[in-house]
Amino acid sequence: MSSHLDGNALAGALSDVFQGDVTAASARCAGCGAVSVLAEAMVYPDAPGLVVRCASCDHVLATIVEAGDRVFLSLSGMSTIELRRRP
């Protein structure tokens, strides 16, 4: 049986991922499969938070809701996200 670590082992990897300009990341829409950079997505700010939709099919890619000292982030509409590492 293989050993495992707890979720604290993600700290370094997630710190690397969530830095820099994330809008330059490529994302694959879980709805239609289109791949494009997040900067090309359609963002609707009129909801209680931000709703990010695919420019190809209008599928919801992500939602971001700020609530006081918390941020709720859902990326469930993306099947993959590709980020470039900084040199």
LUMFI-175255 format. One record per residue (C-alpha): residue number from 1; x, y, z. Coordinates in nm, 2 decimals, m for minus. Example, Ala and Ser with C-alpha at 12.3 -4.5 7.8 and 13.67 -1.06 7.14 Angstrom:
2
k, u, v, w
1, 1.23, m0.45, 0.78
2, 1.37, m0.11, 0.71
END
This chain:
87
k, u, v, w
1, 0.00, 0.00, 0.00
2, 0.14, 0.34, m0.09
3, 0.18, 0.61, 0.18
4, 0.01, 0.95, 0.16
5, 0.05, 1.30, 0.30
6, m0.22, 1.53, 0.43
7, m0.34, 1.84, 0.23
8, m0.06, 2.06, 0.38
9, 0.17, 1.90, 0.12
10, m0.02, 2.11, m0.14
11, 0.10, 2.44, 0.01
12, 0.41, 2.48, m0.21
13, 0.25, 2.36, m0.54
14, m0.06, 2.58, m0.50
15, 0.15, 2.88, m0.41
16, 0.34, 2.83, m0.73
17, 0.01, 2.80, m0.93
18, m0.17, 3.10, m0.79
19, 0.08, 3.37, m0.85
20, 0.14, 3.60, m1.15
21, m0.11, 3.67, m1.42
22, m0.35, 3.38, m1.42
23, m0.55, 3.54, m1.71
24, m0.27, 3.42, m1.94
25, m0.34, 3.06, m1.84
26, m0.51, 2.84, m2.10
27, m0.83, 2.66, m1.99
28, m1.03, 2.39, m2.15
29, m1.41, 2.43, m2.13
30, m1.58, 2.13, m1.98
31, m1.88, 2.21, m2.19
32, m1.75, 2.23, m2.55
33, m1.38, 2.14, m2.51
34, m1.26, 2.48, m2.65
35, m0.92, 2.59, m2.53
36, m0.84, 2.96, m2.49
37, m0.66, 3.19, m2.25
38, m0.88, 3.31, m1.96
39, m0.84, 3.67, m2.08
40, m1.06, 3.58, m2.37
41, m1.35, 3.45, m2.15
42, m1.67, 3.66, m2.09
43, m1.69, 3.79, m1.74
44, m2.03, 3.90, m1.60
45, m1.99, 4.12, m1.28
46, m2.36, 4.17, m1.21
47, m2.41, 3.86, m1.00
48, m2.33, 3.85, m0.63
49, m1.97, 3.77, m0.76
50, m1.80, 3.73, m1.09
51, m1.93, 3.47, m1.34
52, m1.68, 3.36, m1.60
53, m1.83, 3.21, m1.92
54, m1.67, 3.03, m2.23
55, m1.65, 3.27, m2.53
56, m1.73, 2.97, m2.76
57, m2.04, 2.82, m2.59
58, m2.14, 3.04, m2.30
59, m2.08, 2.75, m2.05
60, m1.99, 2.87, m1.69
61, m1.62, 2.82, m1.65
62, m1.58, 2.97, m1.30
63, m1.74, 3.18, m1.03
64, m1.56, 3.40, m0.78
65, m1.76, 3.54, m0.48
66, m1.60, 3.77, m0.22
67, m1.77, 3.76, 0.12
68, m1.60, 3.97, 0.38
69, m1.27, 3.80, 0.47
70, m1.34, 3.49, 0.25
71, m1.33, 3.42, m0.12
72, m1.53, 3.14, m0.28
73, m1.38, 3.01, m0.60
74, m1.53, 2.75, m0.83
75, m1.34, 2.63, m1.14
76, m1.58, 2.34, m1.20
77, m1.65, 2.44, m1.56
78, m1.29, 2.39, m1.67
79, m1.16, 2.04, m1.73
80, m0.79, 2.16, m1.73
81, m0.59, 2.48, m1.68
82, m0.25, 2.52, m1.82
83, m0.01, 2.77, m1.65
84, 0.34, 2.87, m1.77
85, 0.61, 2.85, m1.50
86, 0.81, 3.16, m1.45
87, 1.17, 3.12, m1.56
END
